[in-house]
Amino acid sequence: MTTTPPSRKEQLAAFDRLLTIMDELREQCPWDRKQTMESLRHLTIEETYELGDAILDNDLEEVKKELGDVLLHIVFYAKIGSETGDFDIADVANSICDKLIARHPHIYADVKVSDEEEVKKNWEALKLKEGKKSVLEGVPRSLPALVKANRIQDKVAGVGFDWEEPQQVFEKLKEELEELQHEVSEAHTDKIEQEFGDVLFSMINYARFLNVNPENALERTNKKFTKRFQYLEAQAKAKGMSLKDMTLAEMDIHWEAAKKLP
């Protein structure tokens, strides 16, 4: 059964409804009236992670709900900005529209591109023309280290600072692992941390060449491990035991069974 997608008029009406509700809440609700950009910040980060979870779980109903939560936060910030006279939701929308048009001259001007990689290189070059001193200025300082490393590598690759072949990256990874092992054998604590960081950075770089998002890959493994470990806990409980009462060999039997679960 197919459904007719909402018209642009219906979409705009839904967005207008949200703006109206935001106005009412800001005026009438004690909690909403009290909020500031600073107080909302950690909640916005939390909502973004919840959206990320829903996407990884491929739960489209939950994705819809979480997108609504994120959209609410955008409208909330814009409402606060309008109260101080700094910006409103129209300024927010027009700002991103202007940026998209400026960053896509192959669509809105006469620039020619051959593929996605050329688009990405043009994007970074245009950002420098806009006054940015470094292509890395757009990497948020507060990003988790793994995500930040991936963004750093992606951005420098956009201006041509990159390896040519995946095998080169893999060889670099092996080199970093050997350096880590050397420092471990020498028990150089400070250098071990440094070399371990280099190994992680190289792993993330290799993931990029394999077209793997390292954050998604690691989170999928986190979810897989959690599911298997909770199965192990459930099996122990069913036998009236705790994990501390089990030998590693007994745990391994249930772990191998967990690996066969869908």
C-alpha positions as CSV (number, residue, x, y, z in Angstrom):
1,M,0.0,0.0,0.0
2,T,1.4,3.3,-1.0
3,T,0.7,6.6,0.6
4,T,0.7,10.0,-1.0
5,P,3.5,12.2,0.5
6,P,2.4,15.4,2.2
7,S,2.4,18.5,0.0
8,R,4.7,21.4,0.5
9,K,1.7,23.3,1.9
10,E,1.1,20.6,4.5
11,Q,4.7,20.4,5.4
12,L,4.9,24.2,6.0
13,A,1.7,24.0,8.0
14,A,3.2,21.4,10.3
15,F,6.3,23.5,10.7
16,D,4.1,26.6,11.5
17,R,2.3,24.5,14.1
18,L,5.6,23.7,15.8
19,L,6.6,27.4,15.8
20,T,3.2,28.4,17.3
21,I,3.5,25.7,20.0
22,M,7.1,26.9,20.8
23,D,5.8,30.5,21.2
24,E,3.1,29.3,23.6
25,L,5.4,27.2,25.6
26,R,8.0,29.9,25.9
27,E,5.3,32.3,27.2
28,Q,3.2,30.0,29.4
29,C,5.4,27.0,30.6
30,P,7.6,27.8,33.6
31,W,10.2,25.2,32.5
32,D,10.4,26.3,28.9
33,R,10.5,29.9,29.9
34,K,13.5,29.3,32.1
35,Q,15.7,27.6,29.5
36,T,18.8,29.2,27.9
37,M,21.0,28.1,25.1
38,E,23.5,26.9,27.8
39,S,20.9,24.9,29.7
40,L,19.7,23.3,26.5
41,R,23.2,22.4,25.2
42,H,23.7,19.1,27.0
43,L,20.1,18.0,26.2
44,T,20.7,18.7,22.5
45,I,23.8,16.5,22.6
46,E,21.8,13.8,24.3
47,E,19.0,14.0,21.7
48,T,21.6,13.8,18.9
49,Y,23.1,10.6,20.3
50,E,19.6,9.1,20.7
51,L,19.0,9.8,17.0
52,G,22.3,8.1,16.2
53,D,21.2,5.0,18.2
54,A,17.9,4.9,16.3
55,I,19.7,5.1,12.9
56,L,22.1,2.3,13.8
57,D,19.1,0.2,15.0
58,N,17.3,1.0,11.7
59,D,14.3,1.8,13.7
60,L,12.6,4.3,11.4
61,E,9.7,5.0,13.7
62,E,12.2,6.0,16.4
63,V,14.2,8.0,13.9
64,K,11.1,10.0,13.1
65,K,10.6,10.7,16.8
66,E,14.2,11.6,17.5
67,L,14.3,13.9,14.5
68,G,11.3,15.7,16.0
69,D,13.2,16.1,19.2
70,V,16.2,17.6,17.4
71,L,14.0,19.8,15.4
72,L,12.4,21.1,18.6
73,H,15.8,22.1,19.9
74,I,16.6,24.0,16.7
75,V,13.3,25.9,16.9
76,F,14.0,26.5,20.7
77,Y,17.4,28.0,20.0
78,A,15.9,30.2,17.2
79,K,13.2,31.4,19.6
80,I,15.7,32.4,22.2
81,G,17.7,34.2,19.5
82,S,14.6,36.1,18.4
83,E,14.0,37.2,22.0
84,T,17.5,38.8,22.1
85,G,17.1,40.3,18.6
86,D,20.2,38.3,17.3
87,F,18.4,36.0,14.9
88,D,15.2,34.1,14.3
89,I,14.2,30.9,12.5
90,A,14.1,32.7,9.2
91,D,17.7,33.8,9.6
92,V,18.7,30.2,10.5
93,A,17.0,28.8,7.4
94,N,18.3,31.6,5.1
95,S,21.8,31.2,6.4
96,I,22.0,27.5,5.6
97,C,20.3,28.2,2.2
98,D,22.9,30.8,1.3
99,K,25.7,28.5,2.4
100,L,24.4,25.6,0.3
101,I,24.1,27.7,-2.8
102,A,27.5,29.1,-2.3
103,R,29.1,25.7,-1.6
104,H,27.4,24.1,-4.7
105,P,28.6,26.1,-7.7
106,H,28.3,23.0,-9.8
107,I,24.5,23.3,-9.3
108,Y,23.9,27.0,-8.9
109,A,26.8,28.3,-11.1
110,D,28.8,27.1,-14.1
111,V,31.4,25.0,-12.2
112,K,31.9,21.5,-13.6
113,V,32.6,18.4,-11.4
114,S,33.1,14.8,-12.3
115,D,32.5,12.9,-9.1
116,E,31.8,13.1,-5.3
117,E,35.5,13.5,-4.4
118,E,35.8,16.6,-6.6
119,V,32.7,18.1,-4.9
120,K,34.3,17.5,-1.5
121,K,37.6,19.2,-2.6
122,N,35.7,22.2,-4.0
123,W,33.8,22.4,-0.7
124,E,36.9,22.7,1.4
125,A,38.5,25.2,-1.1
126,L,35.4,27.4,-0.9
127,K,35.5,27.4,2.9
128,L,39.1,28.8,2.7
129,K,38.0,31.5,0.3
130,E,35.3,32.5,2.8
131,G,38.0,33.5,5.2
132,K,38.8,30.4,7.2
133,K,42.5,30.1,7.9
134,S,42.5,26.3,8.2
135,V,40.4,23.5,6.8
136,L,40.4,22.1,10.3
137,E,38.6,25.1,11.8
138,G,35.3,23.4,11.2
139,V,36.1,20.5,13.5
140,P,34.4,21.1,16.8
141,R,36.7,20.9,19.8
142,S,34.2,19.0,21.9
143,L,33.8,16.1,19.5
144,P,34.6,12.7,20.9
145,A,38.2,11.9,20.0
146,L,37.3,9.0,17.6
147,V,34.8,11.1,15.7
148,K,37.2,14.1,15.7
149,A,40.0,12.0,14.2
150,N,37.8,10.8,11.4
151,R,36.6,14.4,10.6
152,I,40.2,15.7,10.7
153,Q,41.4,13.0,8.2
154,D,38.3,13.6,6.0
155,K,38.9,17.3,5.9
156,V,42.7,17.2,5.1
157,A,42.0,14.6,2.4
158,G,39.6,17.1,0.9
159,V,42.6,19.3,0.0
160,G,44.8,16.5,-1.2
161,F,46.7,15.6,1.9
162,D,46.1,11.9,1.8
163,W,47.5,8.4,0.9
164,E,47.0,7.1,-2.6
165,E,46.2,3.5,-1.9
166,P,44.6,1.5,1.0
167,Q,47.7,-0.8,1.2
168,Q,49.8,2.3,2.0
169,V,47.6,3.0,5.0
170,F,47.7,-0.6,6.1
171,E,51.5,-0.6,6.0
172,K,51.5,2.5,8.1
173,L,49.2,0.8,10.6
174,K,51.6,-2.2,10.9
175,E,54.5,0.3,11.4
176,E,52.6,2.0,14.2
177,L,51.7,-1.4,15.8
178,E,55.4,-2.3,15.8
179,E,56.3,1.0,17.4
180,L,53.7,0.4,20.1
181,Q,54.9,-3.1,20.8
182,H,58.5,-1.7,21.1
183,E,57.4,0.8,23.7
184,V,55.4,-1.9,25.6
185,S,58.5,-4.1,25.7
186,E,60.6,-1.2,27.0
187,A,57.8,-0.3,29.6
188,H,57.9,3.4,28.5
189,T,54.5,4.4,30.0
190,D,54.2,7.9,28.4
191,K,55.4,6.7,25.0
192,I,53.0,3.7,25.2
193,E,50.0,6.1,25.3
194,Q,51.4,8.2,22.5
195,E,52.0,5.1,20.2
196,F,48.6,3.7,21.1
197,G,47.1,7.0,19.9
198,D,49.0,6.7,16.7
199,V,47.7,3.1,16.2
200,L,44.1,4.3,16.7
201,F,44.6,7.2,14.4
202,S,45.9,4.9,11.7
203,M,43.1,2.4,12.2
204,I,40.6,5.3,11.7
205,N,42.4,6.3,8.6
206,Y,42.4,2.8,7.3
207,A,38.6,2.6,8.0
208,R,38.1,5.6,5.8
209,F,39.9,3.9,2.9
210,L,37.6,0.9,3.4
211,N,34.6,3.2,3.3
212,V,33.8,2.2,6.9
213,N,32.6,4.7,9.4
214,P,34.7,3.9,12.5
215,E,32.2,5.3,15.0
216,N,29.4,3.3,13.5
217,A,31.6,0.2,13.3
218,L,32.7,0.5,17.0
219,E,29.1,1.2,18.2
220,R,27.8,-1.9,16.3
221,T,30.5,-4.0,18.1
222,N,29.5,-2.4,21.4
223,K,25.9,-3.4,20.8
224,K,26.9,-6.9,19.7
225,F,29.1,-7.4,22.7
226,T,26.4,-6.1,25.1
227,K,23.8,-8.5,23.6
228,R,26.1,-11.5,23.9
229,F,27.2,-10.6,27.4
230,Q,23.6,-10.1,28.6
231,Y,22.8,-13.6,27.1
232,L,25.7,-15.0,29.2
233,E,24.2,-13.3,32.3
234,A,20.8,-14.7,31.6
235,Q,22.1,-18.2,31.2
236,A,24.0,-17.9,34.5
237,K,20.9,-16.6,36.2
238,A,18.8,-19.5,34.8
239,K,21.2,-21.9,36.5
240,G,21.0,-20.1,39.8
241,M,24.5,-18.9,39.4
242,S,26.4,-15.6,39.2
243,L,29.1,-15.0,36.6
244,K,31.6,-15.0,39.5
245,D,30.7,-18.7,40.1
246,M,31.4,-19.7,36.6
247,T,34.8,-20.8,35.2
248,L,36.0,-19.1,32.0
249,A,35.4,-22.4,30.2
250,E,31.8,-22.4,31.3
251,M,31.4,-18.8,30.2
252,D,32.9,-19.6,26.9
253,I,30.3,-22.3,26.1
254,H,27.5,-19.8,26.6
255,W,29.5,-17.1,24.7
256,E,29.8,-19.3,21.7
257,A,26.1,-20.0,21.9
258,A,25.4,-16.3,22.0
259,K,27.4,-15.8,18.8
260,K,25.0,-18.1,16.9
261,L,22.0,-15.9,17.9
262,P,20.5,-13.7,15.2
